């Protein structure tokens, strides 16, 4: 096969929507997944479903890299979905860095190199802050942070960088908080709001650099199709919001009050060390997307939440 697109993490919220969009436009898509049966049910119509996981350095999936038009590497164990034990932190780290090293090794072996390698990263690269700054904006040129999430992202990107040595266009996609009712922060906050128990998490002053699921997928498609994109790309909406803003807008679109803040101590009981990151944020701007003329469907938080809640996206 030649000219196909390989996707890892294709059963996650972003990967599944991206794969469906690519299949709908007639692309030959190969999904690298842990469960082929589950993937076929969730994302029908792919050209192939091959077994793969973060620790798998060899297998049938390696041959799929040869002749691919693109590799879109989105896989990684969710960081904030469980209490932070040392085991969980190691699994999160290994699932990103190990899998990326395996993918780059497969690219090195391929006789026909992919045109582009889009490797997931996150805005955690810049470090986390307690309060939203009105003056300090983080763009693609900003330095990395010094906390655990930054360490993961920095090493994650380092693992991907050697792909460029093989003549492959490399894009490091630093994604913010992806808003969807199917997973992530928004899904978790909808339930308490439904029972009139919603409110901001933590101080409410932390900055959320967010992006609507549709814009995240459109961003990846733009990177795939436009060779001007190379290097770091921040996948965030152009207008960040504080947690207080987010809670207020979500309450508005759901017709619910946002009066009951969730204190940090409550988050700590559920997440342990991970609570330090759940109540912090970053003010990140999408300079590369703006420079290349990317048009956001949802640049503002209110309309984005309204669309997601109304349409169950």
C-alpha positions as CSV (number, residue, x, y, z in Angstrom):
1,X,0.0,0.0,0.0
2,X,1.2,3.6,-0.7
3,X,-0.1,7.0,0.1
4,X,-2.1,5.9,3.2
5,X,-2.3,7.6,6.6
6,X,-1.4,5.8,9.8
7,X,-3.0,6.9,13.1
8,X,-2.2,5.8,16.6
9,X,-4.5,6.7,19.5
10,X,-7.3,6.3,17.0
11,X,-10.0,5.2,19.5
12,X,-9.5,8.2,21.7
13,X,-11.8,11.3,21.4
14,X,-9.5,13.1,19.0
15,X,-8.2,10.2,17.1
16,X,-11.6,8.6,16.4
17,X,-13.0,11.9,15.1
18,X,-10.0,12.5,13.0
19,X,-10.1,9.0,11.5
20,X,-13.8,9.3,10.7
21,X,-13.2,12.6,8.9
22,X,-10.3,11.2,6.9
23,X,-12.2,8.1,5.9
24,X,-15.2,10.3,4.9
25,X,-13.0,12.3,2.5
26,X,-11.8,9.1,0.8
27,X,-8.3,8.6,2.5
28,X,-6.8,5.2,3.0
29,X,-6.4,5.0,6.8
30,X,-4.6,2.4,8.8
31,X,-5.4,2.4,12.5
32,X,-2.8,1.1,15.0
33,X,-4.8,0.0,18.0
34,X,-4.8,-2.3,21.1
35,X,-8.1,-3.9,20.3
36,X,-9.0,-4.3,16.6
37,X,-12.5,-5.4,17.4
38,X,-13.2,-2.3,19.4
39,X,-11.7,0.0,16.8
40,X,-13.7,-1.5,14.0
41,X,-16.9,-0.8,16.0
42,X,-15.9,2.7,16.9
43,X,-14.3,3.7,13.6
44,X,-15.7,1.6,10.7
45,X,-14.3,1.8,7.2
46,X,-10.5,2.0,7.7
47,X,-8.3,0.2,5.2
48,X,-6.7,-1.9,8.0
49,X,-6.7,-2.3,11.8
50,X,-3.4,-3.5,13.2
51,X,-2.5,-4.5,16.7
52,X,-0.2,-2.0,18.4
53,X,0.5,-0.7,21.9
54,X,3.1,1.6,23.4
55,X,5.5,-1.2,24.3
56,X,5.3,-3.0,21.0
57,X,8.6,-2.4,19.1
58,X,7.9,-4.8,16.3
59,X,5.0,-6.5,14.6
60,X,2.8,-6.1,11.5
61,X,2.4,-2.4,12.2
62,X,6.0,-1.7,11.3
63,X,5.4,-2.5,7.6
64,X,2.5,0.0,7.5
65,X,4.9,2.9,8.0
66,X,6.6,2.1,4.7
67,X,5.0,4.1,1.9
68,X,2.7,6.0,4.2
69,X,1.8,9.6,3.2
70,X,1.6,10.5,6.9
71,X,2.0,9.2,10.4
72,X,-0.3,10.9,13.0
73,X,0.9,9.7,16.4
74,X,-1.7,10.6,19.1
75,X,-1.3,7.7,21.5
76,X,-0.6,8.2,25.2
77,X,-2.1,7.0,28.5
78,X,-4.4,9.7,29.9
79,X,-2.6,11.7,32.6
80,X,-5.4,13.1,34.7
81,X,-7.8,10.1,34.6
82,X,-6.5,8.4,37.7
83,X,-4.8,9.1,41.1
84,X,-1.2,9.9,40.6
85,X,0.9,7.0,42.0
86,X,4.5,6.5,40.9
87,X,3.3,3.6,38.8
88,X,0.7,5.7,37.0
89,X,3.2,8.4,36.4
90,X,5.7,5.9,34.9
91,X,3.0,4.4,32.7
92,X,2.1,7.8,31.4
93,X,5.7,8.7,30.7
94,X,6.6,5.4,29.1
95,X,3.4,5.3,26.9
96,X,4.5,8.5,25.3
97,X,8.2,8.4,25.1
98,X,8.5,4.7,24.4
99,X,5.9,4.6,21.7
100,X,7.4,7.6,20.0
101,X,10.8,6.0,19.9
102,X,9.3,2.9,18.4
103,X,7.6,4.9,15.7
104,X,10.7,6.8,14.8
105,X,12.6,3.5,14.6
106,X,10.0,2.2,12.2
107,X,10.4,5.4,10.1
108,X,14.1,4.8,10.0
109,X,13.6,1.3,8.7
110,X,11.0,2.3,6.0
111,X,12.3,2.3,2.4
112,X,9.7,4.9,1.4
113,X,9.6,7.5,4.2
114,X,6.4,9.2,5.2
115,X,6.0,12.8,4.0
116,X,5.0,14.0,7.4
117,X,5.1,12.9,11.0
118,X,2.6,14.7,13.2
119,X,3.6,13.8,16.8
120,X,1.4,14.7,19.7
121,X,2.6,16.8,22.5
122,X,0.8,19.2,24.9
123,X,0.9,22.7,26.3
124,X,2.1,21.2,29.5
125,X,5.5,21.7,27.9
126,X,5.4,25.3,29.2
127,X,4.8,24.4,32.8
128,X,1.8,25.1,34.9
129,X,0.8,28.3,36.8
130,X,-1.7,29.1,39.6
131,X,-3.1,32.3,38.0
132,X,-3.9,33.5,34.6
133,X,-1.6,36.3,33.5
134,X,-3.0,39.1,31.3
135,X,0.5,40.0,30.1
136,X,2.6,36.8,29.8
137,X,1.6,34.8,26.7
138,X,3.3,31.5,25.8
139,X,3.9,30.9,22.1
140,X,5.8,28.2,20.2
141,X,9.1,29.9,21.0
142,X,8.6,30.0,24.8
143,X,10.9,27.9,27.0
144,X,9.9,24.6,28.6
145,X,8.8,24.4,32.2
146,X,10.3,22.4,35.1
147,X,7.5,20.3,36.5
148,X,6.5,16.7,35.7
149,X,4.1,17.4,32.9
150,X,6.8,19.6,31.3
151,X,9.3,16.9,31.6
152,X,7.0,14.4,29.9
153,X,6.4,16.8,27.0
154,X,10.0,17.8,26.6
155,X,11.2,14.2,26.5
156,X,8.2,13.3,24.3
157,X,9.3,15.8,21.7
158,X,12.9,14.9,22.0
159,X,11.9,11.3,21.1
160,X,10.2,12.5,17.9
161,X,12.9,15.0,16.7
162,X,15.1,12.3,15.1
163,X,12.4,11.7,12.5
164,X,13.4,14.9,10.8
165,X,16.8,13.5,10.1
166,X,15.3,11.1,7.6
167,X,13.8,13.9,5.5
168,X,10.4,13.7,7.1
169,X,8.4,16.9,7.7
170,X,8.0,16.9,11.5
171,X,5.3,18.7,13.4
172,X,5.1,18.7,17.2
173,X,1.5,19.3,18.1
174,X,1.2,21.0,21.5
175,X,-2.5,20.6,22.2
176,X,-4.4,22.4,24.9
177,X,-7.6,21.3,26.7
178,X,-9.7,19.7,24.0
179,X,-13.4,20.3,24.7
180,X,-15.8,17.5,24.0
181,X,-18.8,16.0,25.8
182,X,-17.3,12.5,25.0
183,X,-14.3,12.8,27.3
184,X,-11.9,15.1,29.1
185,X,-12.6,18.0,31.4
186,X,-15.9,19.2,29.9
187,X,-17.4,15.7,30.2
188,X,-16.4,15.6,33.8
189,X,-17.9,19.0,34.6
190,X,-21.2,18.4,32.9
191,X,-22.4,15.9,35.5
192,X,-22.2,18.1,38.6
193,X,-23.7,21.0,36.6
194,X,-26.6,18.8,35.6
195,X,-27.4,18.3,39.3
196,X,-27.1,22.1,40.1
197,X,-23.7,21.4,41.8
198,X,-21.4,23.0,39.3
199,X,-18.7,25.6,39.8
200,X,-15.1,26.4,39.1
201,X,-12.3,24.0,40.1
202,X,-9.7,25.4,42.4
203,X,-9.2,29.2,42.7
204,X,-10.9,29.8,39.4
205,X,-8.1,32.2,38.4
206,X,-6.0,29.6,36.6
207,X,-5.9,30.0,32.8
208,X,-7.5,27.4,30.4
209,X,-6.0,27.3,27.0
210,X,-8.7,25.3,25.3
211,X,-9.8,24.2,21.8
212,X,-13.1,22.8,20.4
213,X,-12.8,19.2,19.2
214,X,-13.8,20.3,15.6
215,X,-11.0,22.9,15.5
216,X,-8.5,20.4,16.9
217,X,-9.3,18.0,14.1
218,X,-9.3,20.8,11.5
219,X,-5.9,21.9,12.8
220,X,-4.5,18.4,12.2
221,X,-6.0,18.2,8.8
222,X,-4.5,21.6,7.9
223,X,-1.1,20.4,9.1
224,X,-1.4,17.3,7.1
225,X,-2.3,19.1,3.9
226,X,-0.1,22.2,4.1
227,X,3.6,21.8,4.0
228,X,4.2,25.3,5.5
229,X,3.5,23.7,8.9
230,X,6.8,22.4,10.4
231,X,8.1,22.3,13.9
232,X,6.0,23.3,16.9
233,X,2.3,24.1,16.5
234,X,0.2,25.2,19.5
235,X,-3.3,23.7,19.1
236,X,-5.3,26.1,21.2
237,X,-8.1,28.6,20.5
238,X,-7.0,32.3,20.2
239,X,-8.9,33.4,23.3
240,X,-7.9,31.7,26.5
241,X,-10.3,31.8,29.5
242,X,-10.0,31.6,33.3
243,X,-11.6,28.7,35.1
244,X,-14.2,31.2,36.5
245,X,-15.1,32.1,32.9
246,X,-15.4,28.5,31.9
247,X,-17.7,27.6,34.8
248,X,-19.8,30.7,34.2
249,X,-20.2,30.0,30.4
250,X,-20.9,26.3,31.0
251,X,-23.6,27.2,33.5
252,X,-25.1,29.6,31.1
253,X,-25.4,27.2,28.2
254,X,-26.8,24.5,30.5
255,X,-29.2,26.8,32.2
256,X,-27.5,26.0,35.6
257,X,-25.9,28.1,38.3
258,X,-22.1,28.0,38.8
259,X,-22.0,28.7,42.5
260,X,-20.2,25.8,44.1
261,X,-16.4,26.0,43.6
262,X,-14.5,22.7,44.0
263,X,-11.7,23.4,46.4
264,X,-8.2,22.1,45.8
265,X,-8.3,19.8,48.8
266,X,-11.3,17.9,47.3
267,X,-9.3,17.4,44.1
268,X,-6.3,16.2,46.1
269,X,-8.4,13.5,47.8
270,X,-9.2,12.1,44.3
271,X,-6.0,12.7,42.5
272,X,-3.1,13.1,45.0
273,X,-0.2,14.9,43.3
274,X,-2.2,15.2,40.1
275,X,-4.3,17.8,41.8
276,X,-1.5,20.3,41.5
277,X,-1.9,20.2,37.7
278,X,-5.7,20.0,37.7
279,X,-6.0,23.4,39.4
280,X,-3.3,25.1,37.4
281,X,-3.1,26.3,33.8
282,X,-1.2,28.2,31.0
283,X,-2.0,31.2,28.8
284,X,-1.0,29.8,25.4
285,X,-1.5,31.4,22.0
286,X,-1.6,29.8,18.5
287,X,1.0,31.8,16.7
288,X,1.8,29.2,14.1
289,X,-1.8,28.6,13.2
290,X,-2.5,32.3,13.0
291,X,0.6,32.9,10.9
292,X,-0.6,30.4,8.3
293,X,-4.1,31.8,8.2
294,X,-5.9,29.0,10.0
295,X,-9.6,30.0,10.6
296,X,-11.1,28.8,13.9
297,X,-14.7,27.8,13.8
298,X,-15.0,28.4,17.5
299,X,-12.5,31.1,18.6
300,X,-14.7,32.1,21.6
301,X,-15.6,29.9,24.6
302,X,-19.4,30.6,24.8
303,X,-20.3,29.5,21.3
304,X,-17.9,26.5,21.6
305,X,-19.6,25.2,24.7
306,X,-23.0,26.0,23.3
307,X,-22.3,23.8,20.2
308,X,-20.7,21.0,22.1
309,X,-23.5,20.7,24.8
310,X,-26.4,21.2,22.3
311,X,-25.0,18.7,19.8
312,X,-23.3,16.2,22.1
313,X,-20.0,16.4,20.3
